[in-house]
Amino acid sequence: MRAFLRLESGGGGTSRWELTPGQVLRIGRAEENDARPDCHGLSRRHSEVDYRDGGWIVRDLGSTNGTWLNDHRVAPNGEEPLADGDRVRAGEAVFVFQLVQARFRLCPVCGDGQVYPESALLANGLARPGILVCGRCGTVIREADGQFGIVFVPWAYALQRRRLGVGLFTAQELGMFGEAALDELEVTNGDGNGGHVQGATARAEAAPRPAATESAGTNGGAKPAARVPAAVAPGAAAHKPAPEPPRAAPEPKPEPRSEPEPVREAEIDTEPDPQPEDLGPSAVEMALASLERAFAAEARGGRGR
């Protein structure tokens, strides 16, 4: 059975809270509260809903305007038991306490969850009529005229779905399927995904294997034959060579470093450039000289005439 507190009027934000035994639902204006409706007349720490002695209670926390249960005021710092359908008023906010009975105690698919009407899992206006949902694995079942059909099964439970088969089922059949799935949970492969290992094979795999010892043999528990050491020559004492001392690992040789070559200064040539050889007058100079001599001779001849 699941318990809820629903905000009916007088405030916005989250309108529904699921109640869990061991966890207190606090109502008030302070940020540390779980339910903080935006309304007038609400104290910082107004009231709280708690599970105690097998039932749910509402407790006033000394609020200024008081906590009201249906038509009467809860005593300051006092408490009152809650029943399905009770209305709790804190300031101008009105809450409704709801108890939802599981439709099936065991899910026919996973065997590890309870099946509730979808209205117990979704906020008002989102739930579909006639739809049941497993709170553990999420299997969806449709109910119509006392018969049930599997609508959706998560992929991790496909093997269990094949076991159910197809068609419509009665409530008694689904209860039997849930019991069978619960039996399968006794032997699980521990994968955490809802898969099951079935049959004696799983039990054999799950059983611890005996550790191998020297005295455990294959011939009725007899010890295995001991190894015979190699023969030793008569009169010769068995000599066991002393173990060699561990050799020190050779030290790694440092790699030679390649030093950069020194920069050489440019060599200066101090010797004078060689002078060109005296090859004598060229042909042009000789021709010019011969012409000059011819002109000079002709000039002398003209003066002699």
KOLSE-247060 format. One record per residue: residue in one letter; x, y, z of N, C-alpha, C, CB in turn. Coordinates in steps of 0.05 Angstrom, whole numbers, padded with zeros to 5 digits, always signed. Last residue first. Glycine has a CB too. Layout:
BEGIN
AXYZXYZXYZXYZ;...
end
This chain:
BEGIN
R+02223+01320-02051+02218+01327-02079+02219+01357-02081+02192+01316-02088;G+02226+01317-01996+02251+01314-02012+02246+01321-02041+02262+01286-02011;R+02175+01319-01977+02192+01342-01972+02218+01341-01989+02199+01345-01942;G+02157+01269-01990+02146+01292-02003+02163+01317-01999+02117+01297-01993;G+02185+01234-01956+02190+01233-01985+02179+01258-01999+02177+01209-01998;R+02164+01246-01907+02192+01253-01912+02197+01254-01942+02210+01233-01898;A+02112+01225-01912+02116+01253-01908+02145+01262-01913+02108+01261-01879;E+02122+01172-01918+02111+01186-01941+02114+01216-01937+02080+01178-01945;A+02141+01160-01867+02159+01157-01890+02149+01172-01914+02162+01128-01898;A+02095+01170-01836+02119+01186-01831+02138+01184-01855+02134+01177-01806;F+02061+01131-01855+02054+01159-01859+02078+01177-01855+02031+01168-01839;A+02089+01086-01837+02084+01090-01866+02078+01119-01872+02061+01072-01877;R+02088+01091-01782+02114+01092-01796+02110+01097-01826+02129+01065-01792;E+02032+01087-01772+02046+01112-01766+02073+01114-01780+02050+01114-01735;L+02026+01034-01789+02013+01056-01804+02027+01083-01798+01983+01058-01797;S+02054+01008-01749+02063+01006-01777+02051+01028-01794+02056+00978-01789;A+02023+01020-01704+02051+01030-01706+02061+01029-01735+02069+01013-01688;L+01975+00994-01716+01975+01023-01714+02004+01034-01716+01963+01032-01687;A+01994+00941-01714+01984+00952-01739+01984+00982-01739+01955+00942-01745;M+02008+00937-01660+02029+00934-01681+02019+00946-01707+02037+00905-01684;E+01958+00944-01635+01979+00964-01630+02001+00962-01652+01991+00960-01603;V+01934+00898-01654+01923+00924-01661+01944+00946-01658+01898+00930-01644;A+01964+00858-01631+01964+00860-01660+01953+00887-01669+01947+00838-01672;S+01997+00884-01571+01977+00868-01585+01978+00873-01615+01949+00874-01575;P+02061+00880-01542+02040+00895-01557+02021+00876-01571+02052+00914-01576;G+02067+00835-01485+02076+00851-01507+02054+00865-01521+02092+00833-01527;L+02048+00811-01440+02047+00795-01464+02057+00811-01488+02019+00784-01470;D+02061+00808-01377+02066+00827-01399+02069+00811-01424+02091+00845-01394;E+02008+00781-01334+02034+00778-01348+02035+00798-01371+02038+00749-01358;P+01975+00816-01280+01974+00802-01306+02002+00802-01320+01953+00815-01325;Q+01991+00801-01212+01990+00820-01234+01989+00805-01261+02014+00839-01234;P+01951+00771-01161+01973+00769-01181+01968+00789-01204+01974+00740-01192;D+01935+00809-01102+01926+00796-01126+01948+00794-01147+01901+00810-01138;P+01973+00798-01042+01962+00816-01064+01953+00799-01088+01983+00836-01073;E+01950+00764-00984+01968+00765-01007+01955+00783-01028+01973+00736-01018;T+01912+00759-00944+01930+00783-00943+01948+00785-00967+01946+00782-00918;D+01850+00739-00935+01871+00736-00954+01888+00761-00955+01860+00729-00983;I+01824+00715-00876+01829+00740-00891+01853+00735-00909+01833+00764-00872;E+01773+00669-00859+01801+00673-00865+01804+00698-00883+01814+00648-00878;A+01724+00677-00810+01730+00678-00839+01759+00685-00843+01712+00699-00853;E+01726+00633-00755+01726+00660-00766+01734+00659-00796+01745+00678-00750;R+01682+00579-00741+01708+00589-00751+01705+00617-00762+01719+00570-00772;V+01650+00557-00685+01647+00574-00708+01674+00585-00716+01627+00597-00702;P+01657+00489-00667+01662+00518-00662+01660+00534-00688+01690+00523-00650;E+01602+00444-00669+01628+00452-00679+01632+00482-00674+01631+00446-00709;P+01570+00420-00610+01569+00436-00635+01597+00444-00644+01551+00460-00632;E+01576+00353-00590+01580+00381-00584+01580+00397-00611+01607+00386-00570;S+01536+00302-00574+01547+00315-00598+01550+00344-00593+01530+00309-00623;R+01549+00259-00523+01536+00283-00532+01550+00295-00556+01535+00304-00509;P+01539+00190-00518+01557+00212-00524+01542+00236-00534+01579+00204-00545;E+01500+00165-00465+01502+00169-00494+01521+00193-00499+01474+00174-00506;P+01526+00126-00413+01515+00152-00423+01520+00156-00452+01528+00175-00407;K+01504+00061-00404+01525+00079-00413+01513+00105-00422+01541+00066-00436;P+01472+00037-00346+01469+00046-00374+01492+00066-00381+01442+00059-00379;E+01503-00014-00310+01494+00014-00311+01492+00023-00340+01514+00032-00296;P+01475-00079-00306+01496-00060-00317+01485-00032-00318+01506-00069-00345;A+01451-00102-00245+01444-00094-00272+01465-00074-00282+01416-00081-00273;A+01486-00151-00211+01477-00123-00213+01471-00116-00241+01497-00104-00200;R+01461-00215-00201+01479-00197-00215+01467-00169-00216+01485-00207-00244;P+01455-00250-00142+01442-00235-00163+01462-00215-00176+01418-00220-00153;P+01497-00306-00135+01487-00280-00125+01475-00265-00148+01510-00264-00112;E+01473-00371-00148+01490-00349-00156+01479-00323-00145+01493-00347-00186;P+01464-00421-00099+01453-00402-00119+01471-00378-00124+01426-00391-00108;A+01505-00477-00101+01496-00453-00087+01485-00433-00107+01520-00440-00071;P+01482-00540-00122+01499-00516-00127+01487-00492-00112+01501-00511-00157;K+01482-00594-00084+01464-00574-00093+01479-00548-00097+01440-00570-00073;H+01498-00659-00089+01509-00632-00087+01489-00613-00100+01537-00630-00102;A+01498-00718-00056+01481-00700-00073+01491-00671-00068+01451-00703-00066;A+01556-00755-00060+01537-00739-00045+01522-00720-00063+01552-00723-00022;A+01567-00817-00084+01569-00789-00090+01548-00774-00074+01566-00783-00121;G+01556-00869-00075+01579-00857-00061+01581-00827-00066+01604-00870-00069;P+01526-00878-00138+01533-00888-00112+01557-00875-00101+01537-00919-00113;A+01493-00820-00168+01513-00842-00170+01521-00851-00142+01539-00832-00184;V+01423-00813-00165+01449-00802-00158+01469-00825-00157+01448-00788-00130;A+01365-00802-00205+01384-00820-00192+01410-00806-00187+01388-00845-00208;A+01315-00751-00190+01334-00763-00208+01355-00779-00193+01348-00742-00226;P+01258-00767-00148+01280-00750-00157+01299-00765-00175+01296-00740-00133;V+01192-00779-00164+01217-00792-00157+01240-00775-00166+01219-00820-00169;R+01134-00747-00136+01153-00748-00158+01179-00761-00147+01159-00721-00169;A+01082-00786-00106+01102-00765-00105+01122-00768-00128+01117-00765-00078;A+01015-00796-00127+01042-00806-00124+01062-00784-00125+01048-00827-00146;P+00963-00764-00088+00976-00770-00114+01004-00779-00109+00975-00746-00133;K+00927-00796-00037+00945-00775-00045+00958-00783-00072+00967-00772-00024;A+00858-00814-00045+00885-00821-00040+00903-00799-00050+00893-00847-00054;G+00804-00805-00056+00816-00788-00036+00845-00795-00030+00801-00789-00010;G+00792-00840-00097+00780-00844-00070+00794-00828-00049+00782-00873-00063;N+00829-00815-00136+00826-00844-00130+00816-00847-00101+00853-00859-00135;T+00839-00763-00143+00816-00774-00158+00812-00803-00152+00821-00771-00188;G+00851-00725-00082+00858-00738-00108+00834-00748-00121+00879-00759-00104;A+00870-00682-00036+00846-00689-00051+00854-00699-00078+00827-00664-00055;S+00916-00667-00013+00905-00693-00004+00881-00701-00020+00898-00692+00025;E+00927-00617-00034+00945-00639-00041+00933-00666-00034+00971-00635-00027;T+00866-00587-00061+00887-00591-00041+00904-00614-00048+00875-00595-00012;A+00822-00540-00090+00840-00563-00095+00862-00564-00074+00852-00562-00123;A+00761-00523-00059+00787-00515-00067+00805-00540-00070+00800-00495-00048;P+00696-00536-00085+00717-00542-00065+00744-00534-00076+00717-00571-00057;R+00653-00482-00105+00669-00505-00113+00691-00510-00092+00681-00501-00141;P+00588-00463-00083+00617-00459-00083+00632-00484-00090+00626-00449-00055;A+00533-00457-00129+00545-00471-00107+00575-00467-00107+00539-00501-00108;A+00516-00434-00176+00518-00416-00153+00532-00430-00130+00491-00407-00145;E+00514-00476-00211+00534-00455-00216+00538-00437-00192+00525-00438-00240;A+00474-00505-00187+00500-00517-00188+00521-00496-00193+00501-00539-00210;R+00432-00470-00194+00440-00476-00167+00468-00488-00167+00420-00495-00154;A+00429-00471-00250+00436-00446-00236+00445-00451-00208+00413-00426-00236;T+00413-00523-00258+00439-00514-00269+00448-00488-00255+00436-00509-00299;A+00363-00527-00237+00385-00538-00221+00412-00529-00232+00383-00569-00221;G+00329-00464-00254+00334-00493-00253+00358-00500-00237+00337-00503-00281;Q+00351-00401-00283+00331-00419-00273+00342-00448-00271+00306-00419-00291;V+00368-00336-00270+00379-00362-00279+00361-00383-00266+00409-00365-00270;H+00339-00274-00293+00340-00297-00274+00354-00320-00287+00311-00304-00264;G+00343-00203-00293+00344-00228-00306+00348-00250-00286+00367-00229-00327;G+00345-00154-00268+00320-00168-00266+00320-00195-00280+00299-00151-00277;N+00395-00133-00267+00377-00123-00288+00350-00138-00288+00389-00127-00315;G+00432-00153-00232+00419-00128-00225+00399-00118-00245+00439-00108-00220;D+00458-00200-00238+00466-00179-00256+00452-00153-00251+00460-00187-00284;G+00450-00246-00208+00462-00223-00195+00470-00201-00214+00486-00231-00180;N+00424-00290-00224+00451-00287-00233+00465-00262-00223+00452-00287-00263;T+00387-00325-00174+00391-00303-00192+00420-00300-00201+00381-00276-00179;V+00342-00360-00145+00367-00365-00159+00370-00343-00180+00367-00394-00172;E+00297-00335-00126+00313-00349-00107+00341-00356-00119+00300-00375-00097;L+00267-00316-00168+00285-00298-00155+00304-00311-00135+00270-00275-00142;E+00231-00355-00180+00255-00353-00197+00276-00335-00184+00248-00343-00224;D+00191-00345-00144+00207-00369-00140+00233-00367-00156+00191-00394-00148;L+00169-00300-00169+00182-00297-00143+00200-00321-00137+00161-00293-00121;A+00146-00322-00214+00169-00304-00217+00184-00300-00191+00160-00277-00228;A+00106-00351-00189+00127-00366-00204+00151-00348-00208+00116-00375-00231;E+00075-00309-00168+00088-00329-00150+00110-00344-00163+00067-00348-00139;G+00059-00286-00216+00075-00271-00197+00089-00289-00177+00059-00250-00183;F+00027-00326-00237+00051-00318-00251+00070-00303-00233+00044-00301-00276;M-00014-00325-00199+00003-00349-00201+00029-00342-00216-00012-00371-00215;G-00036-00275-00210-00024-00280-00184-00006-00304-00184-00047-00284-00164;L-00054-00283-00262-00032-00264-00258-00019-00268-00231-00042-00236-00261;E-00095-00320-00250-00072-00328-00267-00048-00309-00263-00079-00330-00296;Q-00130-00288-00221-00118-00312-00208-00093-00321-00224-00138-00335-00206;A-00146-00251-00258-00130-00242-00235-00117-00265-00221-00149-00227-00215;T-00136-00279-00324-00152-00272-00301-00134-00262-00278-00169-00297-00292;F-00114-00253-00387-00110-00269-00364-00130-00260-00342-00081-00267-00354;L-00110-00256-00459-00120-00244-00435-00118-00264-00411-00150-00236-00438;G-00049-00263-00499-00077-00266-00493-00085-00251-00468-00085-00295-00491;V+00013-00302-00494-00004-00279-00503-00033-00284-00496-00001-00275-00534;G+00064-00318-00445+00048-00323-00469+00032-00298-00476+00030-00347-00465;L+00098-00320-00401+00069-00314-00397+00053-00322-00421+00065-00285-00391;R+00148-00329-00423+00136-00349-00405+00106-00345-00402+00150-00349-00378;R+00159-00282-00448+00153-00305-00465+00140-00327-00448+00179-00316-00478;R+00171-00250-00404+00147-00244-00420+00139-00268-00437+00151-00219-00438;Q+00220-00268-00388+00197-00273-00371+00171-00268-00386+00199-00256-00346;L+00250-00248-00431+00248-00277-00427+00224-00284-00409+00274-00288-00414;A+00246-00192-00425+00234-00205-00449+00231-00235-00445+00251-00200-00473;Y+00263-00156-00389+00246-00177-00379+00233-00192-00402+00225-00166-00360;A+00290-00115-00414+00306-00132-00396+00290-00156-00386+00316-00115-00372;W+00251-00087-00442+00266-00107-00456+00282-00125-00438+00285-00092-00475;P+00188-00083-00406+00215-00073-00412+00232-00095-00425+00229-00062-00387;V+00125-00091-00435+00145-00104-00417+00172-00093-00424+00144-00135-00418;F+00057-00073-00442+00085-00067-00447+00102-00081-00425+00090-00036-00445;V+00008-00101-00436+00011-00080-00457+00040-00075-00463-00003-00054-00447;I-00026-00158-00422+00001-00146-00420+00004-00126-00443+00024-00167-00420;G-00092-00156-00396-00074-00160-00419-00048-00146-00415-00087-00152-00445;F-00144-00184-00358-00120-00168-00359-00103-00176-00383-00104-00171-00333;Q-00213-00178-00338-00191-00192-00352-00168-00172-00356-00201-00203-00379;G-00254-00148-00317-00244-00169-00301-00222-00186-00314-00265-00187-00293;D-00263-00108-00357-00283-00129-00352-00271-00153-00337-00295-00138-00378;A-00196-00095-00362-00222-00089-00374-00240-00113-00369-00219-00083-00405;E-00132-00068-00354-00154-00083-00342-00180-00075-00354-00155-00078-00311;R-00066-00075-00377-00092-00062-00381-00114-00080-00369-00097-00057-00411;I-00001-00062-00352-00023-00081-00355-00049-00066-00358-00025-00101-00331;V+00068-00054-00359+00042-00041-00361+00021-00062-00367+00042-00018-00382;T+00126-00056-00319+00108-00071-00336+00080-00057-00335+00105-00100-00328;G+00164-00034-00284+00151-00017-00304+00132-00031-00323+00171-00002-00319;C+00188-00059-00242+00200-00063-00269+00187-00046-00290+00198-00092-00277;R+00162-00035-00196+00189-00045-00196+00201-00046-00224+00190-00073-00183;G+00109-00021-00200+00127-00001-00189+00156-00010-00189+00119+00005-00161;C+00072-00036-00256+00089-00047-00235+00108-00025-00226+00104-00072-00245;V+00008-00009-00269+00037-00007-00273+00051-00020-00250+00046+00023-00277;L-00053-00009-00305-00038-00016-00281-00009-00016-00288-00047-00044-00271;I-00109+00026-00328-00081+00019-00333-00068+00014-00307-00067+00042-00349;G-00161+00045-00322-00157+00017-00329-00129+00009-00334-00174+00011-00353;P-00147+00112-00346-00165+00093-00332-00160+00064-00341-00194+00100-00336;R-00084+00142-00339-00105+00131-00357-00122+00111-00342-00092+00117-00382;A-00059+00203-00311-00064+00174-00309-00086+00166-00328-00071+00166-00280;L-00059+00257-00314-00041+00243-00332-00046+00213-00332-00012+00247-00323;G-00095+00277-00277-00097+00286-00305-00079+00271-00324-00091+00315-00306;N-00050+00277-00222-00078+00277-00232-00078+00289-00260-00096+00294-00214;A+00012+00242-00232-00004+00263-00222-00032+00263-00234+00009+00291-00226;L+00024+00171-00224+00025+00196-00239+00006+00217-00226+00017+00191-00269;L+00016+00129-00190+00043+00135-00197+00045+00162-00211+00054+00114-00215;A-00038+00120-00182-00021+00121-00158+00008+00129-00164-00021+00094-00145;S-00058+00116-00233-00064+00141-00218-00048+00143-00192-00093+00142-00211;E-00047+00065-00248-00029+00086-00258-00034+00112-00243-00033+00090-00288;P-00053+00019-00194-00065+00035-00215-00046+00057-00223-00092+00046-00206;Y+00004-00026-00185-00015-00005-00176-00030+00007-00199+00000+00017-00160;V+00038-00083-00165+00024-00070-00188+00002-00052-00177+00013-00092-00207;Q+00102-00091-00136+00073-00091-00133+00061-00074-00156+00064-00079-00106;G+00158-00135-00151+00145-00109-00148+00115-00112-00145+00152-00090-00171;D+00179-00183-00166+00193-00168-00145+00181-00140-00141+00222-00166-00153;G+00160-00208-00211+00156-00222-00185+00169-00207-00162+00167-00249-00186;C+00162-00193-00264+00187-00193-00249+00184-00207-00222+00197-00165-00245;V+00109-00208-00282+00133-00210-00299+00158-00212-00282+00134-00185-00317;P+00068-00202-00246+00070-00228-00260+00095-00231-00276+00046-00231-00277;C+00084-00173-00183+00083-00169-00212+00085-00196-00226+00105-00150-00221;L+00045-00183-00126+00069-00191-00140+00065-00186-00170+00077-00220-00134;R-00004-00161-00112+00018-00161-00092+00044-00167-00105+00012-00181-00070;F-00041-00118-00151-00029-00144-00149-00005-00142-00130-00020-00155-00177;R-00058-00068-00134-00077-00086-00148-00067-00114-00148-00082-00076-00177;A-00047-00038-00071-00036-00051-00095-00057-00069-00107-00010-00067-00087;Q-00083+00020-00051-00078-00009-00048-00067-00020-00074-00104-00024-00039;V-00066+00082-00028-00071+00067-00052-00063+00038-00048-00056+00079-00077;L-00088+00136+00009-00077+00109+00011-00085+00093-00014-00085+00095+00037;Q-00080+00206+00016-00090+00183+00000-00074+00158+00006-00088+00189-00030;F-00099+00269+00039-00083+00245+00045-00096+00221+00031-00082+00239+00076;V-00096+00332+00013-00112+00308+00015-00094+00284+00019-00131+00304-00010;F-00090+00400+00036-00078+00376+00026-00098+00353+00030-00051+00370+00040;V-00095+00468+00025-00110+00445+00033-00098+00420+00019-00140+00447+00025;A-00072+00531+00048-00067+00507+00032-00083+00484+00043-00037+00501+00031;E-00076+00574+00081-00097+00572+00060-00093+00547+00043-00097+00597+00043;G-00053+00540+00137-00057+00566+00125-00080+00564+00106-00032+00576+00111;A-00066+00477+00123-00044+00492+00135-00044+00520+00122-00015+00478+00131;R-00108+00422+00130-00106+00450+00122-00084+00464+00138-00133+00465+00126;V-00121+00359+00104-00104+00374+00122-00101+00402+00112-00076+00360+00126;R-00170+00310+00098-00160+00336+00088-00145+00350+00111-00184+00353+00078;D-00172+00239+00084-00172+00262+00103-00160+00287+00090-00155+00255+00128;G-00167+00196+00050-00186+00216+00043-00187+00240+00062-00213+00204+00042;D-00149+00148+00099-00152+00154+00070-00174+00174+00065-00158+00128+00055;A-00128+00181+00159-00142+00160+00145-00144+00168+00116-00170+00155+00158;L-00081+00196+00211-00093+00202+00185-00106+00177+00174-00071+00212+00166;P-00081+00219+00280-00078+00199+00259-00092+00206+00233-00088+00171+00269;E-00049+00279+00303-00073+00265+00299-00068+00243+00278-00096+00284+00290;E-00013+00318+00353-00014+00302+00329-00041+00287+00328+00009+00282+00329;G+00011+00383+00377-00001+00357+00380-00002+00342+00353-00030+00360+00391;N+00027+00435+00374+00048+00415+00378+00037+00387+00384+00066+00423+00402;P-00039+00451+00388-00012+00461+00383+00009+00441+00392-00008+00488+00398;A-00085+00402+00362-00075+00417+00385-00047+00427+00379-00074+00398+00410;V-00119+00414+00302-00100+00397+00316-00088+00414+00339-00078+00386+00298;R-00187+00430+00294-00160+00439+00296-00143+00420+00312-00158+00468+00307;H-00234+00399+00249-00225+00407+00276-00195+00413+00275-00231+00384+00296;D-00250+00380+00199-00264+00403+00210-00254+00411+00238-00293+00397+00212;N-00191+00358+00173-00219+00359+00166-00232+00384+00179-00234+00333+00176;L-00147+00387+00214-00153+00361+00203-00183+00358+00199-00142+00337+00221;W-00105+00443+00213-00132+00433+00215-00134+00406+00201-00152+00453+00203;T-00059+00479+00251-00062+00458+00231-00090+00445+00236-00040+00436+00234;G-00048+00550+00263-00057+00524+00269-00058+00505+00245-00083+00525+00282;N-00026+00600+00257-00055+00596+00249-00065+00568+00253-00058+00604+00220;T+00026+00590+00276+00010+00612+00286-00019+00608+00281+00020+00638+00272;S+00048+00523+00298+00043+00544+00278+00025+00566+00289+00030+00532+00253;G+00071+00480+00325+00068+00506+00339+00063+00529+00320+00092+00512+00355;L+00068+00440+00288+00094+00448+00298+00093+00475+00312+00115+00449+00276;D+00026+00383+00287+00029+00412+00286+00055+00419+00299+00005+00426+00300;R+00025+00325+00248+00034+00337+00273+00037+00367+00269+00061+00325+00282;V-00009+00267+00227-00003+00295+00221+00004+00309+00247-00026+00310+00205;I+00009+00199+00213-00001+00219+00230+00006+00247+00219+00010+00216+00259;W-00001+00131+00194+00008+00158+00187-00006+00178+00206+00002+00164+00157;G+00022+00070+00227+00002+00087+00214+00014+00115+00210-00023+00089+00231;G+00058+00040+00258+00042+00026+00237+00021+00044+00223+00028+00003+00249;D+00083+00077+00292+00066+00056+00303+00047+00044+00282+00050+00066+00327;R+00085+00128+00243+00092+00119+00270+00072+00098+00280+00093+00143+00290;Y+00105+00174+00196+00095+00146+00200+00104+00136+00227+00106+00128+00176;D+00083+00243+00187+00102+00222+00195+00088+00195+00197+00116+00230+00221;V+00081+00309+00166+00067+00283+00164+00088+00261+00169+00053+00279+00136;E+00078+00374+00198+00092+00352+00184+00075+00327+00185+00119+00347+00198;S+00075+00447+00197+00066+00420+00206+00083+00399+00191+00036+00416+00201;H+00108+00496+00195+00079+00495+00202+00071+00468+00213+00062+00502+00177;R+00155+00538+00196+00154+00510+00202+00126+00505+00213+00176+00501+00223;R+00134+00588+00179+00159+00578+00168+00162+00548+00173+00184+00592+00180;S+00062+00585+00166+00086+00591+00182+00111+00579+00169+00082+00579+00211;L+00014+00614+00125+00032+00591+00129+00056+00599+00145+00040+00578+00102;G-00019+00655+00109-00025+00642+00134-00008+00618+00140-00053+00633+00134;H-00023+00647+00037-00022+00663+00061-00028+00645+00086-00043+00686+00060;C+00021+00609-00007-00005+00618+00003-00001+00634+00028-00024+00593+00008;D+00051+00565-00041+00052+00594-00041+00024+00605-00033+00060+00605-00070;P+00075+00508-00005+00055+00521-00021+00056+00551-00019+00027+00511-00014;R+00121+00469+00002+00121+00498+00007+00101+00511-00011+00150+00510+00002;A+00143+00410+00027+00119+00422+00014+00119+00451+00022+00093+00407+00023;D+00193+00406+00053+00187+00390+00029+00164+00403+00013+00181+00361+00036;N+00235+00459+00079+00211+00442+00079+00207+00428+00052+00186+00460+00085;E+00277+00493+00075+00284+00465+00082+00259+00447+00082+00297+00464+00108;E+00256+00543+00065+00266+00528+00042+00272+00499+00049+00292+00541+00032;A+00193+00558+00098+00223+00557+00097+00232+00538+00075+00234+00547+00124;R+00138+00551+00101+00149+00570+00082+00179+00568+00079+00141+00597+00090;G+00115+00481+00104+00120+00507+00114+00132+00525+00093+00139+00506+00138;I+00119+00413+00122+00103+00434+00108+00109+00461+00121+00072+00427+00110;R+00154+00352+00112+00150+00377+00127+00137+00398+00110+00177+00387+00137;L+00152+00284+00120+00145+00305+00101+00138+00331+00116+00121+00296+00082;V+00202+00240+00141+00181+00259+00149+00177+00279+00127+00190+00273+00175;Q+00213+00172+00132+00219+00198+00122+00196+00217+00128+00224+00198+00091;G+00193+00125+00152+00220+00132+00160+00229+00159+00150+00239+00112+00149;P+00154+00110+00095+00159+00105+00124+00189+00111+00130+00152+00077+00132;T+00138+00161+00050+00154+00137+00054+00159+00133+00084+00181+00138+00039;L+00093+00189+00005+00101+00186+00033+00116+00160+00037+00078+00189+00053;E+00097+00231-00050+00094+00204-00040+00107+00202-00013+00107+00183-00060;W+00061+00289-00066+00085+00278-00053+00079+00249-00044+00094+00296-00030;R+00039+00338-00111+00036+00311-00100+00062+00301-00089+00024+00292-00121;S+00048+00387-00134+00021+00383-00123+00018+00355-00110+00000+00387-00144;T+00096+00437-00139+00091+00408-00138+00065+00403-00123+00114+00393-00123;G+00064+00500-00154+00088+00483-00153+00079+00453-00152+00105+00489-00128;G+00018+00536-00112+00027+00525-00137+00050+00506-00132+00035+00547-00156;G-00042+00542-00071-00013+00542-00075-00006+00529-00102+00001+00527-00052;G-00097+00523-00060-00082+00542-00044-00052+00541-00047-00089+00539-00015;S-00115+00453-00062-00120+00481-00067-00101+00498-00050-00149+00488-00063;E-00091+00401-00057-00117+00405-00071-00122+00434-00079-00140+00395-00054;L-00035+00364-00059-00044+00392-00054-00069+00397-00071-00021+00412-00062;R-00032+00300-00029-00037+00316-00053-00047+00344-00046-00057+00302-00071;L+00007+00250-00007-00005+00275+00003-00007+00293-00022+00012+00288+00026;F+00002+00179-00004+00008+00203-00018-00005+00227-00003-00001+00202-00048;A+00024+00111+00003+00011+00135+00015+00021+00160+00000+00017+00137+00045;R+00011+00044-00017+00026+00068-00019+00010+00092-00009+00035+00073-00049;M+00017-00024+00000+00000+00000+00000+00018+00025+00000-00019+00000+00025;
end
